[in-house]
Amino acid sequence: MRREKRLGQGGEPRRAQARDGELGAAVARAQEGDEAAFAVAYRLVQPGLLGYLRGLVGDEAEDVASDAWLEIARDLGRFRGDGAGFRGWTATIARHRALDLLRRQKVRPQQAVLETDVFELPGGRDAAEQALEALSTERALALLESLPRDQREAVLLRVVVGLDAPAAARVLGKRPGAVRTAAYRGLKRLAREIGEPGDPGDPGAPGGFGGEGAGGGQG
């Protein structure tokens, strides 16, 4: 039976954030040379990271992720921060590798063709996200491709990788407020495309998409 590839982590973001303590401990042990701990960190981070890259470079995501992990392993000793910070640090490295590829190709980010895969988005349970979960990965990526790049990346980092606004802002080199707004606008536009009623929530409202989850520093 074929193992399904998934765009996101396949779970609630709070679940990923709840495991940031485990991730931080694994990273600390890995920095001391524990290879098994590095494997734990990889297992916790890779699904969301790969989902983010699929939204940027489509079918090239696995190759880009492999290049990113080589750099992550090489520079692991330089990282300073907790589990959530490590999630953001790895996303930054992966994004740089993805942009390098896109510059070489001189094309816009591509969508992957994964007809039978399910697009599972961890995150708040607004109408746009719930509707996206019911779509094939191919359709979900096509919808994301229709968004301006700043909105697409904000949605991917907040919803798929599970970063809070400050961490996503560090990855993108923007202010947290700008990331909240981009994610809000992106989800609102997706809701219109899908035809779902409702509003993803004001980006600054408590419990809305602007609400904070995992934080943490980065090196």
NORQUIJO-V907782 format. One record per helix or strand of 2 or more residues. SS is the DSSP state (H for helix, E for strand). FROM is the first residue (numbers start at 1). LEN is the number of residues. If there is no record, write none. Layout:
BEGIN
{{SS	FROM	LEN} {SS	FROM	LEN}}
END
This chain:
BEGIN
{{H	13	6} {H	20	12} {H	35	40} {H	76	3} {H	83	23} {H	127	7} {H	137	9} {H	149	13} {H	165	8} {H	176	19}}
END
